[in-house]
Amino acid sequence: MLEDSNHPMGPNASTRATRTAERAALALFGGWLSASVIACGPAITLESEGSDDGEPTAGTDSGPPPPGTATTPPMPDTTASELDTGELDTGELDTGAPWMDLPEDCSIIEQDCPPGYKCMPYASEGDSWNDNECMPVVDDPQGVGEPCTVQGSATSGLDDCDATSMCWDVDPETNMGTCVAHCIGSYDQLGCLEPCNTCIITSDFILALCLTSCDPVEPNCPMGQGCYSLGSGFRCFADGSERGAAAGTPCEFTISCPPGLQCVGAEAIPGCAGSLGCCSPVCPVGGADPCPASLPGTECVPWYEDGSPFPESCFATEPGVCLAP
């Protein structure tokens, strides 16, 4: 489950919303990602920030066969003249684990595989990432932000990205995507080298990726997408709103609101008829307040109550949302 995902309200507004709204938002986001995954294919379900015990859950796959289990067959009792010297038939390429001691499990955070390998998420069964395993790093790999290719499928764990990244946003027809960096740090404090990116983590630490953030006040998302709340940051996702949705419309999930609006807790919106939340406009903090006209009874409140965790340069202006005073 992807953690740190779309809060219905954000850090500031979340103090005035129900946790039920947050859990519902995460469930929908997981369903949307399962359907589109931006062409990644596998299904991912999301949960709220952090795990209960802060420790990764070991996978269930037994991993590669232990070394030393193969036996050498006896050589035939024959002379050189009796040997077949025709073309060698090698059969299918053996893509099994090399004859070396590889751990049965590895950590996507600690990256504790031997040199020449990286810990990668993969699908041991089905089409969803459900385990981690040491996978080889190819010669002359692609770097973060560069185009990449996966072998087999987006969830095979085999790609041509370097040891710090994995192939993401994979087109299932071409098996091509873009190398995205793994989060760095410790289990209880993960981050990204690029300060404007958002670290997205699965509950069992199967995935920990640094995804590019967007600016909710001045978004540059592709057509048909909006800049929605994603944990501490924002990210472009497909617009999942119903026709006619607008400011004040009831919502259950972040992407239930049209671009330019965020789904916030019902208690924070005057007259909200939704059981979980209502759509509220994003606004720039400072200057003329557009909220009274956009959503009567509200004012522009900073999205980050205790200050943005991102540098000021990540946003054109401080982001806010229209909430009741």
MARBA-452645 format. One line per 3 residues: number of its first residue (from 1); their letters; for each residue z, y, x of C-alpha. Coordinates in nm, 4 decimals. Example, Ala and Ser with C-alpha at 12.3 -4.5 7.8 and 13.67 -1.06 7.14 Angstrom:
residues 2
1 = as = 0.7800,-0.4500,1.2300  0.7140,-0.1060,1.3670 $
//
This chain:
residues 325
1 = mle = 0.0000,0.0000,0.0000  -0.0928,0.3375,0.1406  0.2117,0.5518,0.1741 $
4 = dsn = 0.2431,0.9294,0.2006  -0.0071,0.9482,-0.0760  -0.0760,1.1890,-0.3549 $
7 = hpm = 0.2447,1.3388,-0.4746  0.2019,1.4820,-0.8209  0.3691,1.7965,-0.6943 $
10 = gpn = 0.4039,1.8351,-0.3237  0.7149,1.8986,-0.1136  0.8206,2.2220,-0.2853 $
13 = ast = 0.7286,2.1373,-0.6386  0.8599,1.7834,-0.6099  1.2139,1.9189,-0.6350 $
16 = rat = 1.1249,2.0145,-0.9914  0.9309,1.7088,-1.1034  1.0087,1.3560,-1.2058 $
19 = rta = 0.9852,1.0725,-0.9556  0.8144,0.8770,-1.2321  0.5164,1.1104,-1.2011 $
22 = era = 0.4998,1.0461,-0.8309  0.4947,0.6691,-0.8694  0.2273,0.6902,-1.1363 $
25 = ala = 0.0126,0.9139,-0.9201  0.0282,0.6650,-0.6380  -0.0723,0.3771,-0.8622 $
28 = lfg = -0.3837,0.5560,-0.9838  -0.4795,0.6632,-0.6355  -0.4651,0.3023,-0.5256 $
31 = gwl = -0.6868,0.2012,-0.8155  -0.9397,0.4720,-0.7335  -0.9478,0.3769,-0.3677 $
34 = sas = -1.0014,0.0156,-0.4669  -1.3079,0.1158,-0.6684  -1.4650,0.3622,-0.4250 $
37 = via = -1.2799,0.3375,-0.0918  -1.5462,0.5746,0.0065  -1.7666,0.2691,0.0431 $
40 = cgp = -1.5067,0.0831,0.2449  -1.5002,-0.2034,-0.0011  -1.1447,-0.3446,0.0198 $
43 = ait = -0.8789,-0.2660,-0.2344  -0.5706,-0.0725,-0.1248  -0.2697,0.0097,-0.3383 $
46 = les = -0.0423,0.2959,-0.2502  0.3252,0.3689,-0.2548  0.5472,0.6641,-0.1825 $
49 = egs = 0.6429,0.7876,0.1589  0.8437,0.5581,0.3833  0.9507,0.1973,0.3615 $
52 = ddg = 1.2949,0.0698,0.2731  1.3759,-0.0854,0.6042  1.1433,0.1059,0.8356 $
55 = ept = 1.0210,-0.2154,0.9925  0.6824,-0.3811,0.9651  0.6461,-0.6988,0.7671 $
58 = agt = 0.5014,-0.9842,0.9654  0.1723,-1.1285,0.8453  0.1347,-1.4718,0.7007 $
61 = dsg = -0.1698,-1.5816,0.8979  -0.0865,-1.8196,1.1777  -0.3216,-1.6432,1.4206 $
64 = ppp = -0.5369,-1.8064,1.6868  -0.4686,-2.1665,1.7942  -0.2147,-2.1966,2.0755 $
67 = pgt = -0.3646,-2.2414,2.4206  -0.3590,-2.5792,2.5847  -0.4223,-2.7819,2.2703 $
70 = att = -0.7818,-2.8770,2.3571  -0.8530,-3.2003,2.5407  -1.1337,-3.2713,2.7814 $
73 = ppm = -1.3506,-3.5700,2.6777  -1.4143,-3.8418,2.9411  -1.7329,-3.8022,3.1427 $
76 = pdt = -2.0012,-4.0606,3.0579  -2.0551,-4.3389,3.3081  -2.4106,-4.2569,3.4047 $
79 = tas = -2.6256,-4.1540,3.6977  -2.8039,-3.8255,3.7504  -3.1388,-3.9865,3.6728 $
82 = eld = -3.0170,-4.0817,3.3277  -2.9019,-3.7294,3.2334  -3.1015,-3.5293,2.9815 $
85 = tge = -3.2199,-3.2216,3.1696  -3.3974,-3.0649,2.8719  -3.3116,-2.7298,2.7119 $
88 = ldt = -2.9403,-2.6847,2.6584  -2.8363,-2.6751,2.2930  -2.5336,-2.4488,2.2775 $
91 = gel = -2.4955,-2.4620,1.8990  -2.3271,-2.1730,1.7193  -2.1595,-1.9035,1.9234 $
94 = dtg = -1.7886,-1.9725,1.9530  -1.6164,-1.6571,1.8311  -1.2680,-1.8055,1.8377 $
97 = apw = -0.9769,-1.6616,2.0317  -1.0117,-1.6685,2.4090  -0.8015,-1.9110,2.6094 $
100 = mdl = -0.5199,-1.6750,2.6819  -0.1770,-1.6085,2.5396  -0.2295,-1.3732,2.2453 $
103 = ped = 0.0647,-1.2945,2.0176  0.0452,-1.4396,1.6700  0.1439,-1.1006,1.5279 $
106 = csi = 0.1057,-0.7496,1.6641  0.2146,-0.3978,1.5742  -0.0369,-0.1360,1.4651 $
109 = ieq = 0.2175,0.1254,1.5764  0.3278,-0.0217,1.9103  -0.0201,-0.1537,1.9988 $
112 = dcp = 0.1404,-0.4399,2.1894  -0.1686,-0.6512,2.2545  -0.2750,-0.7496,2.6091 $
115 = pgy = -0.5138,-0.5214,2.8028  -0.8642,-0.5344,2.6591  -0.7342,-0.5928,2.3053 $
118 = kcm = -0.6083,-0.3738,2.0247  -0.3931,-0.4494,1.7211  -0.6163,-0.4262,1.4159 $
121 = pya = -0.5741,-0.4729,1.0412  -0.7876,-0.7475,0.8914  -0.8189,-0.9622,0.5791 $
124 = seg = -0.6987,-1.3151,0.6441  -0.8012,-1.3950,0.2874  -0.9764,-1.1976,0.0163 $
127 = dsw = -1.1229,-0.8534,0.0777  -0.8073,-0.6464,0.1387  -0.6334,-0.5803,0.4688 $
130 = ndn = -0.3220,-0.7975,0.4639  -0.2392,-0.8781,0.8262  -0.2672,-0.7530,1.1849 $
133 = ecm = -0.4110,-0.9389,1.4808  -0.5159,-0.8669,1.8388  -0.8904,-0.8028,1.8458 $
136 = pvv = -1.1093,-0.7454,2.1528  -1.2107,-0.3940,2.2544  -1.5844,-0.3931,2.3275 $
139 = ddp = -1.7388,-0.2622,2.6465  -1.8370,0.1048,2.6214  -1.6637,0.1580,2.2831 $
142 = qgv = -1.7109,0.4473,2.0422  -1.4482,0.7228,2.0384  -1.2644,0.8953,1.7546 $
145 = gep = -1.5077,1.0784,1.5283  -1.8089,0.8833,1.6512  -2.0213,0.6463,1.4383 $
148 = ctv = -1.9187,0.2820,1.4543  -2.0186,-0.0629,1.3336  -1.8090,-0.3513,1.2010 $
151 = qgs = -1.8884,-0.7199,1.2290  -1.8965,-0.9162,0.9067  -1.7222,-0.6724,0.6744 $
154 = ats = -1.5057,-0.3613,0.6721  -1.1951,-0.5819,0.6745  -1.2919,-0.8236,0.9521 $
157 = gld = -1.0936,-0.6311,1.2149  -1.3883,-0.6497,1.4531  -1.5521,-0.3181,1.5375 $
160 = dcd = -1.6869,-0.1200,1.8325  -1.4270,0.1606,1.8229  -1.1995,0.2207,2.1207 $
163 = ats = -0.8404,0.1012,2.1521  -0.7024,0.4111,1.9757  -0.9065,0.3838,1.6562 $
166 = mcw = -1.0701,0.1662,1.3914  -1.3958,0.1871,1.1965  -1.3333,0.3575,0.8611 $
169 = dvd = -1.5352,0.4751,0.5615  -1.7707,0.1812,0.6140  -2.0984,0.1585,0.4235 $
172 = pet = -2.1143,-0.2028,0.2998  -2.4940,-0.2052,0.3223  -2.5153,-0.0953,0.6854 $
175 = nmg = -2.1663,-0.1931,0.8109  -2.1489,0.1513,0.9705  -1.8652,0.4018,0.9490 $
178 = tcv = -1.6699,0.6486,1.1625  -1.3962,0.5794,1.4168  -1.0620,0.7093,1.2847 $
181 = ahc = -0.7537,0.7344,1.5052  -0.4423,0.5256,1.4556  -0.1205,0.7201,1.3968 $
184 = igs = 0.1050,0.7522,1.6990  0.4806,0.7663,1.7453  0.7607,0.5422,1.6214 $
187 = ydq = 0.8087,0.3658,1.2898  1.0355,0.6417,1.1588  0.8338,0.9320,1.2978 $
190 = lgc = 0.4565,0.8965,1.3004  0.1987,1.1667,1.3506  -0.1504,1.2477,1.4681 $
193 = lep = -0.2904,1.3997,1.7847  -0.5069,1.6278,1.5706  -0.2478,1.8629,1.4139 $
196 = cnt = -0.4417,1.9211,1.0902  -0.4782,1.5516,1.0111  -0.2494,1.3524,0.7814 $
199 = cii = -0.0948,1.0206,0.8888  -0.1438,0.7624,0.6143  0.0644,0.4440,0.6404 $
202 = tsd = 0.0747,0.1208,0.4427  0.4165,-0.0033,0.3359  0.3972,-0.3040,0.5684 $
205 = fil = 0.2392,-0.1015,0.8504  -0.0836,-0.2963,0.8167  -0.2697,0.0356,0.8354 $
208 = alc = -0.1644,0.3628,0.9957  -0.4528,0.6088,1.0086  -0.4989,0.9775,1.0801 $
211 = lts = -0.7255,1.1089,0.8042  -0.8844,1.4530,0.8049  -0.7123,1.7043,0.5791 $
214 = cdp = -0.8740,1.9717,0.3622  -0.7687,2.3235,0.2593  -0.6728,2.3318,-0.1118 $
217 = vep = -0.7205,2.7089,-0.1362  -1.0637,2.7134,0.0282  -1.1810,2.3505,0.0124 $
220 = ncp = -1.5053,2.2373,0.1680  -1.5178,1.8983,-0.0040  -1.8510,1.7371,-0.0954 $
223 = mgq = -1.9941,1.7864,-0.4424  -1.7995,1.5898,-0.7009  -1.4789,1.5832,-0.4974 $
226 = gcy = -1.1624,1.7894,-0.4971  -0.8977,1.8689,-0.2361  -0.5970,1.6766,-0.3672 $
229 = slg = -0.2420,1.6320,-0.2436  -0.2029,1.3443,0.0007  0.1560,1.3157,0.1177 $
232 = sgf = 0.2362,1.6163,0.3311  -0.1278,1.7253,0.3420  -0.4435,1.7327,0.1346 $
235 = rcf = -0.7625,1.5272,0.1420  -1.0974,1.5234,-0.0367  -1.1198,1.2601,-0.3115 $
238 = adg = -1.3581,1.1954,-0.5985  -1.2859,1.3992,-0.9110  -1.1308,1.1579,-1.1603 $
241 = ser = -1.0676,1.4076,-1.4393  -1.1883,1.3679,-1.7953  -1.4406,1.6104,-1.9397 $
244 = gaa = -1.2679,1.9251,-2.0621  -0.9595,1.8911,-1.8423  -0.8237,2.2315,-1.7413 $
247 = agt = -0.5083,2.4175,-1.6436  -0.2224,2.2921,-1.8609  -0.3973,1.9648,-1.9531 $
250 = pce = -0.1636,1.6617,-1.9398  -0.2196,1.4358,-1.6389  -0.0759,1.1188,-1.4964 $
253 = fti = -0.2386,1.1119,-1.1548  -0.3412,1.3652,-0.8946  -0.7129,1.3016,-0.9330 $
256 = scp = -0.6797,1.3339,-1.3122  -0.7149,1.7095,-1.2641  -1.0432,1.8900,-1.1909 $
259 = pgl = -1.1001,2.0310,-0.8408  -0.8852,2.3380,-0.7801  -0.5945,2.1959,-0.9809 $
262 = qcv = -0.3064,1.9680,-0.8886  -0.1105,1.7345,-1.1182  0.2477,1.8621,-1.1140 $
265 = gae = 0.5616,1.7445,-1.2937  0.5866,1.8254,-1.6629  0.9164,2.0110,-1.6201 $
268 = aip = 0.7490,2.2652,-1.3925  0.4828,2.3731,-1.6440  0.5782,2.5769,-1.9550 $
271 = gca = 0.4803,2.3948,-2.2723  0.3455,2.0900,-2.0891  0.2676,1.8181,-2.3441 $
274 = gsl = 0.2266,1.5455,-2.0861  0.4933,1.2802,-2.0437  0.4515,1.2871,-1.6673 $
277 = gcc = 0.2792,1.6093,-1.5713  0.0157,1.8741,-1.6320  -0.2677,2.0223,-1.4282 $
280 = spv = -0.1802,2.3444,-1.2491  -0.4050,2.5780,-1.0446  -0.3780,2.6046,-0.6690 $
283 = cpv = -0.3144,2.9625,-0.5586  -0.2938,3.1630,-0.2345  0.0575,3.2762,-0.1488 $
286 = gga = 0.0795,3.6548,-0.1026  -0.1290,3.9291,-0.2551  -0.2263,3.9456,-0.6219 $
289 = dpc = -0.0844,3.6527,-0.8189  -0.3569,3.4788,-1.0254  -0.1140,3.2438,-1.2010 $
292 = pas = -0.0057,3.4541,-1.5045  -0.3691,3.4798,-1.6112  -0.4650,3.1238,-1.5140 $
295 = lpg = -0.1599,2.9527,-1.6647  0.0678,3.1849,-1.8677  0.4367,3.1600,-1.7891 $
298 = tec = 0.3832,3.0614,-1.4262  0.3809,3.2315,-1.0889  0.2417,3.1344,-0.7494 $
301 = vpw = 0.5020,2.9252,-0.5658  0.4541,2.8096,-0.2029  0.3530,2.4452,-0.1870 $
304 = yed = 0.5783,2.3926,0.1140  0.9306,2.5046,0.0305  1.0549,2.4767,0.3895 $
307 = gsp = 0.7346,2.5856,0.5588  0.4142,2.3961,0.6249  0.4325,2.0996,0.8623 $
310 = fpe = 0.0846,2.1992,0.9779  -0.0155,2.4918,1.2004  -0.1180,2.8096,1.0168 $
313 = scf = -0.4717,2.7620,1.1462  -0.5112,2.4528,0.9244  -0.5251,2.6724,0.6111 $
316 = ate = -0.7144,2.9919,0.5342  -0.3978,3.1172,0.3666  -0.0636,2.9645,0.2751 $
319 = pgv = -0.1262,2.7250,-0.0171  0.0695,2.7529,-0.3383  0.0646,2.6175,-0.6932 $
322 = cla = 0.1311,2.7820,-1.0298  0.4789,2.6839,-1.1542  0.7375,2.8191,-1.3943 $
325 = p = 0.9674,3.0726,-1.2205 $
//
